[in-house]
């Protein structure tokens, strides 16, 4: 899966991905969804990851960039994350 993500082979990544506790793989999954046109699903799950109290790996930054540029991102989400 990591190889497919590095290659940005999102179609095959999605075919092979199984739900995982690995935050790297979760962020890659939503990046794959976003790049395959499943933007609403990807952004909804990106919000959940963004609001988690866990420290998140750098690979999530690409997913968060999509979230930050979307119309669903606002100051309220920033406040919720800080809290």
C-alpha positions as CSV (number, residue, x, y, z in Angstrom):
1,X,0.0,0.0,0.0
2,X,2.8,2.4,0.8
3,X,4.4,1.7,-2.6
4,X,1.1,2.4,-4.4
5,X,0.6,5.6,-2.4
6,X,4.1,6.8,-3.3
7,X,3.3,6.0,-7.0
8,X,-0.1,7.8,-6.6
9,X,-1.7,4.7,-8.0
10,X,-5.0,5.6,-6.2
11,X,-7.2,3.1,-8.1
12,X,-5.1,0.1,-7.0
13,X,-4.6,1.5,-3.6
14,X,-8.4,1.7,-3.1
15,X,-8.8,-1.9,-4.4
16,X,-6.3,-3.3,-2.0
17,X,-7.0,-1.1,1.1
18,X,-8.6,-2.8,4.1
19,X,-9.7,-0.7,7.1
20,X,-6.7,-0.1,9.3
21,X,-5.7,1.6,12.6
22,X,-2.6,3.0,10.8
23,X,-3.2,6.7,10.4
24,X,-0.8,6.9,7.4
25,X,-3.0,4.4,5.5
26,X,-6.2,6.1,6.6
27,X,-4.9,9.4,5.2
28,X,-3.8,7.7,2.0
29,X,-7.2,6.1,1.7
30,X,-8.9,9.5,1.8
31,X,-6.4,11.0,-0.6
32,X,-7.2,8.2,-3.0
33,X,-10.9,8.8,-2.6
34,X,-10.4,12.6,-3.2
35,X,-8.4,11.9,-6.3
36,X,-11.0,9.5,-7.7
37,X,-13.8,12.0,-7.4
38,X,-15.2,10.9,-4.0
39,X,-14.6,14.4,-2.6
40,X,-17.5,14.6,-0.2
41,X,-16.5,11.3,1.5
42,X,-12.8,12.2,1.6
43,X,-13.5,15.7,3.1
44,X,-15.9,14.3,5.7
45,X,-13.3,11.8,6.9
46,X,-10.6,14.4,6.7
47,X,-12.6,16.5,9.2
48,X,-12.8,13.5,11.5
49,X,-9.1,13.0,11.3
50,X,-8.4,16.8,11.7
51,X,-10.5,16.9,14.9
52,X,-9.0,13.8,16.5
53,X,-6.8,14.4,19.5
54,X,-4.1,12.2,18.1
55,X,-0.9,13.4,16.6
56,X,-1.1,12.8,12.8
57,X,1.6,11.8,10.4
58,X,2.9,14.2,7.8
59,X,1.3,12.2,5.0
60,X,-2.1,13.6,6.2
61,X,-1.0,17.1,5.2
62,X,-1.9,16.5,1.6
63,X,-5.4,15.5,2.7
64,X,-5.7,18.5,5.0
65,X,-4.6,20.8,2.1
66,X,-7.7,19.5,0.3
67,X,-9.8,20.2,3.4
68,X,-8.4,23.7,3.9
69,X,-9.2,24.7,0.3
70,X,-12.7,23.4,0.5
71,X,-15.8,25.5,1.2
72,X,-16.5,23.2,4.2
73,X,-13.5,24.4,6.1
74,X,-14.0,27.4,8.4
75,X,-12.8,29.0,11.7
76,X,-15.2,26.8,13.6
77,X,-13.1,23.7,12.7
78,X,-9.9,25.5,13.8
79,X,-11.5,26.3,17.2
80,X,-12.8,22.7,17.6
81,X,-9.3,21.4,16.9
82,X,-7.7,23.7,19.5
83,X,-10.2,22.7,22.1
